Amino acid sequence: MNGDDWMNFHDQPQLPKILCIGMPVRDLVFRVDDLPARGLKKHASHYTEISGGNALNAAIAIARLGGRPFMTGPMGDAAEKGSATIFDDFAKEGINGSTLVRMPGLVTPISNILIDDTGERTIVTFRDPGLWKVKLPHETELLKDCAAVLVENRCADFSRDLCLEAHRRGIPVILDADQVMPLTDSLLQAATHIIFSEEVLRGVAGSNDDAVALRKVASLTPAFVAVTNGSDGMTWLDPDGQARHMEAFPIKAVDTLGAGDVFHGAFTLAMAERHPIEEAMRFSAAAAAIKCTRHGGAFAAPQRPEIEAFLGETKKRLA
């Protein structure tokens, strides 16, 4: 793939609409040299509050890379002042949040995040149980002109039917498998592409061998299946069921917060644009790698020309 292939989106009369299903989160981010031991206090060198959540982070990446992200899912009460920043960020990033659903009396999810000197993050999140009772807008509205759907699997209870309908219409449905789910979950059938984190894949399939685990999942769904594992790269199954592996790009990570979500956003956009799998995986991995080299969660996600430059420099080094 060359730069022109990826930059042709500038010539499109209408950028691809991508529906992101999930829960926006208020992220309270603290930077520390290392994690405190149990019962101890710790001084943070930096603090910031940013908008987050898997689908929102992915939507930021999609917008920066040339897509039109629309987001749906539950949020807290409309009178909740703390979530105003999230809508401000939607406006700044070009994310359409008009189909988010405000839930009376509930609280928008909130996370406490510690990032250490290696860039690794530790997260504690509160999500009001009532948020899962949300009723999304009608599928006619959500899927109109939709080029792809990205969904968090923690949102399965209120998104299955919508994803099944999208699949029926021939719309790519990318599942961010970020928490363990039963192998009987119908969302596995609704998805056209499933990307696991390694910990979740092993929990779902009951195997510490990624290829074996992917094949177990693949025996239950016709979807493309893959797993990401940070600095250890990515593994996926080709159409013949053979495991393919791609090494991660060698970078100095300072902040891994949102990296997986940036990967999913970039991959979903690539599927909307109908790029081949291997090119999409490389493109998505580059987006996540660049994000890890700077602080700011998904707000450190790159623009598309940055990825092109990064891939071009990597190709020169390998040559």
VEXLOTOR-747364 format. One record per residue (C-alpha): residue in one letter; x, y, z. Coordinates in steps of 0.25 Angstrom, whole numbers, padded with zeros to 4 digits, always signed. Last residue first. Layout:
N
aXYZ/...
end
This chain:
319
a+0060-0007+0014/l+0054-0009+0028/r+0058+0005+0032/k+0052+0011+0019/k+0039+0003+0021/t+0038+0008+0035/e+0040+0023+0030/g+0029+0021+0020/l+0020+0015+0031/f+0022+0027+0040/a+0020+0037+0029/e+0007+0031+0025/i+0003+0030+0039/e+0006+0044+0042/p-0002+0048+0029/r-0014+0041+0035/q-0015+0050+0048/p-0010+0043+0060/a-0017+0039+0073/a-0012+0047+0085/f-0026+0051+0089/a-0028+0036+0090/g-0021+0036+0103/g-0013+0049+0105/h+0002+0046+0106/r+0011+0043+0094/t+0018+0031+0088/c+0007+0022+0091/k-0002+0029+0080/i+0008+0027+0070/a+0008+0012+0072/a-0007+0011+0072/a-0008+0018+0058/a+0003+0009+0053/a-0004-0003+0058/s-0017+0001+0051/f-0009+0003+0038/r-0002-0010+0039/m-0015-0017+0042/a-0023-0011+0031/e-0012-0014+0021/e-0013-0029+0025/i-0028-0029+0024/p-0030-0023+0011/h-0036-0009+0010/r-0051-0008+0008/e-0052+0007+0012/a-0062+0003+0024/m-0052-0008+0027/a-0041+0002+0028/l-0049+0012+0037/t-0052+0000+0046/f-0037-0003+0047/a-0034+0011+0051/g-0044+0012+0061/h-0040-0002+0067/f-0026+0002+0068/v-0029+0015+0074/d-0037+0007+0084/g-0025-0002+0087/a-0016+0011+0089/g-0026+0018+0099/l-0017+0019+0110/t-0003+0013+0106/d+0005+0025+0110/v+0020+0027+0110/a+0023+0016+0100/k+0037+0016+0093/i+0034+0010+0080/p+0037-0003+0072/f+0025-0006+0063/a+0018-0018+0067/e+0021-0031+0060/m+0010-0037+0051/h+0005-0051+0052/r-0003-0060+0043/a-0010-0072+0048/q-0015-0082+0038/g-0030-0084+0037/d-0031-0084+0022/p-0037-0070+0021/d-0026-0064+0030/l-0026-0065+0045/w-0021-0053+0053/t-0009-0050+0062/m-0004-0036+0066/g+0008-0030+0073/d+0016-0034+0085/s+0017-0019+0089/g+0003-0019+0092/n-0004-0032+0091/t-0015-0031+0080/v-0024-0043+0076/a-0031-0046+0063/v-0044-0052+0058/f-0051-0050+0044/a-0065-0054+0046/p-0071-0067+0042/t-0074-0071+0056/l-0074-0083+0065/s-0062-0090+0060/a-0055-0077+0059/v-0055-0075+0074/k-0048-0089+0076/r-0038-0085+0065/l-0035-0072+0072/a-0032-0079+0085/v-0023-0089+0078/a-0015-0078+0071/d-0014-0070+0084/d-0009-0082+0092/n-0012-0079+0106/s-0026-0086+0105/g-0039-0085+0111/a-0046-0079+0099/v-0053-0067+0106/g-0042-0064+0117/r-0031-0066+0107/l-0037-0056+0097/v-0039-0046+0108/e-0025-0046+0113/e-0020-0045+0099/s-0029-0033+0095/f-0039-0038+0085/i-0042-0033+0071/i-0055-0038+0065/h-0059-0035+0050/t-0073-0038+0043/a-0080-0037+0057/a-0094-0042+0058/q-0091-0056+0060/l-0081-0053+0072/l-0092-0044+0077/s-0101-0056+0079/d-0093-0059+0092/t-0091-0075+0093/l-0076-0073+0094/p-0079-0066+0107/m-0072-0052+0108/v-0059-0048+0115/q-0057-0033+0114/d-0050-0024+0103/a-0055-0031+0091/d-0056-0019+0081/l-0066-0024+0071/i-0066-0019+0057/v-0079-0020+0049/p-0077-0018+0034/i-0090-0014+0028/g-0096-0024+0019/r-0111-0021+0022/r-0112-0034+0031/h-0099-0030+0038/a-0106-0016+0042/e-0118-0024+0046/l-0110-0033+0055/c-0103-0021+0061/l-0116-0014+0064/d-0121-0026+0071/r-0109-0029+0079/s-0107-0014+0084/f-0114-0013+0097/d-0109-0025+0104/a-0096-0026+0096/c-0091-0013+0102/r-0079-0019+0109/n-0075-0024+0095/e-0072-0010+0091/v-0077-0008+0077/l-0072-0002+0064/v-0081-0001+0052/a-0078+0001+0037/a-0082+0009+0025/c-0095+0015+0031/d-0104+0022+0021/k-0115+0021+0030/l-0112+0011+0041/l-0115+0019+0053/e-0128+0025+0048/t-0134+0013+0043/e-0129+0005+0055/h-0138+0013+0064/p-0131+0021+0075/l-0125+0012+0087/k-0133+0008+0099/v-0124+0008+0111/k-0125-0002+0122/w-0110-0004+0122/l-0108+0009+0128/g-0116+0005+0141/p-0104-0002+0146/d-0096+0011+0148/r-0082+0009+0142/f-0071+0012+0152/t-0057+0010+0146/v-0043+0007+0153/i-0031+0007+0143/t-0017+0004+0143/r-0008+0009+0131/e+0005+0005+0126/g+0014+0016+0120/t+0026+0011+0126/d+0027+0023+0136/d+0014+0019+0142/i-0001+0023+0137/l-0012+0023+0148/i-0026+0024+0143/n-0039+0027+0152/s-0050+0025+0142/i-0064+0031+0142/p-0077+0026+0135/t-0088+0036+0133/v-0097+0036+0145/l-0112+0033+0146/g-0124+0040+0150/p-0130+0041+0136/m-0122+0034+0126/r-0117+0043+0114/v-0117+0035+0101/l-0106+0038+0091/t-0112+0039+0077/s-0107+0054+0075/g-0093+0051+0078/n-0087+0054+0065/i-0072+0054+0066/g-0064+0065+0059/e-0053+0066+0069/k-0056+0079+0075/a-0071+0077+0076/f-0069+0064+0082/d-0059+0069+0092/d-0069+0080+0097/f-0080+0069+0098/i-0070+0061+0107/t-0067+0073+0115/a-0082+0075+0118/s-0082+0062+0125/g-0078+0067+0139/k-0091+0076+0139/e-0101+0065+0140/a-0114+0071+0137/a-0116+0062+0125/d-0115+0050+0134/g-0104+0040+0131/m-0100+0035+0118/p-0105+0023+0109/g-0101+0019+0095/t-0099+0024+0082/m-0088+0031+0075/f-0086+0036+0060/p-0072+0036+0054/r-0070+0042+0041/g-0057+0037+0036/g-0044+0043+0031/l-0033+0038+0041/r-0035+0049+0051/a-0050+0046+0052/i-0047+0031+0053/a-0037+0033+0064/i-0047+0041+0072/a-0058+0031+0070/a-0049+0020+0075/n-0047+0028+0088/l-0062+0030+0089/a-0064+0015+0087/n-0055+0010+0097/g-0057+0020+0108/g-0051+0034+0109/s-0053+0049+0111/i-0041+0056+0118/e-0038+0060+0132/t-0023+0063+0135/y-0013+0061+0146/h+0002+0061+0146/s+0014+0058+0155/a+0005+0049+0165/h+0009+0047+0179/k+0005+0034+0185/k-0001+0029+0198/l+0000+0015+0204/g-0011+0005+0207/r-0007-0005+0196/a+0006-0001+0190/p+0006+0011+0181/l+0008+0009+0166/d+0021+0015+0159/d+0026+0028+0155/v+0012+0034+0155/r+0003+0041+0145/f-0011+0043+0149/v-0023+0043+0139/l-0038+0045+0143/d-0045+0039+0131/r-0060+0043+0129/v-0066+0032+0121/p-0075+0031+0108/m-0082+0017+0107/g-0082+0010+0095/i-0087+0008+0080/c-0079+0015+0070/l-0086+0017+0056/i-0077+0020+0045/k-0081+0029+0033/p-0071+0029+0022/l-0066+0043+0017/q-0075+0049+0006/p-0070+0054-0007/q-0057+0046-0006/d-0045+0053-0011/h-0038+0054+0002/f-0041+0039+0005/n-0030+0037-0006/m-0020+0038+0005/w-0019+0024+0008/d-0016+0018-0006/d-0008+0031-0009/g+0002+0028+0002/n+0005+0014-0003/m+0000+0000+0000/
end
